[in-house]
């Protein structure tokens, strides 16, 4: 085995930014939870007042079942949905919503309690789109026309089973590799796969075009959360929240840096770990949540729990962070809490089990029943600036924001709103 030079590996990751986000246009939203996988948009100058009937609608198109969020890159929108007996990844024009291409990703997935269809969100990187279907098919496709580059059947190849609510983790592309949770047996909990870039990961030499395995790690039971990448004191990390623990791994070889036990009720962890620069992570599930602090020492990283309580219990919607405070849904209650202590600052109802993103000091909130809200991100009190009906079905999918346009979906359609008010 050949171990890559540590400085070269770190330099490659730092080129992607603090959270190792994939390269994209500054205002794109190319993956789950946006450019830095934090649910925050870098856009500024967004309107803080909306027309009485909401932002101007640019387009609205039918879309099948599913909870896959919309990823936007290079003027295109990517998401997954299910209809009839099949599941698809689709590419739409960001300008008018017309379909450019679609590719079958697997069979129709049905689950009586949570709803039908795929849950994972595509990741767009380097001219390719990486998608994971509800039954475990991982695909790398050409973003231009949907041509298949490679595919893996995670359940069949790594001895895992399709989780009760389907494969829901969203692929993470960082440092030339794809990180994904597979849930298999015999140390196959996590898999790091080659994509179309030079890499010297500590593994047998493999064809980088095929997506063949570099390393596997851990034996924990998988859950529904998605991984995040970041740097602590010059030591790159990839963190996974599974059914039993929050675990930090080396992206080089899968070595475990640290582990914080976090047993969840019914083994369900759905919200994504949220990196709080420079050295903390917020994690949450249906029973509790808390903050972990990380500290680098030479080539290793130690972790300690700062606080844990029941003030922010994210069932599935990941919280966001702004100026030392966390904003998110404690079950069906919108809350602001102090990130340093977990103390509650305010709470409000009216959005059910909604989802949200952070943009220009404001929260854009999609309610469970399709109402769209604009709330100032301040710990001083709940300050709602707008609340308008937009969607008609159940909304459990996080909103996306790219180039001044807001992209939303429910279980039957997707809509694009122009926050600057220019509709066609």
Secondary structure, DSSP 8 states (H G I E B T S, - for coil): -----HHHHHHHHHTTTTTT-----TT-B-STTTTTTSSEE------S---TT-SEEEEEEE--B-----EEETTEEEEEEEETTEEEEEEEETTT--EEEEEEEEE----TTT-SS-----EEETTEEEEE-TTSEEEEEETTT--EEEEEEHHHHTT----TT------EEETTEEEEE---STT-SEEEEE-SS----SS----TTTT-EEEEE------S---EEEEETTEEEEEEE-SSEEEEE-TTT--EEEEEE---GGG---S--EEETTTEEEEE-SS-EEEEEEEEETTEEEEEEEEEESS---SSS--EEETTEEEEEETTEEEEEETTT--EEEEE-SSSS-EEEEETTEEEEE-TTSEEEEEE--TT---EEEEEE--SS---S--EEETTEEEEE-SSEEEEEETTS---
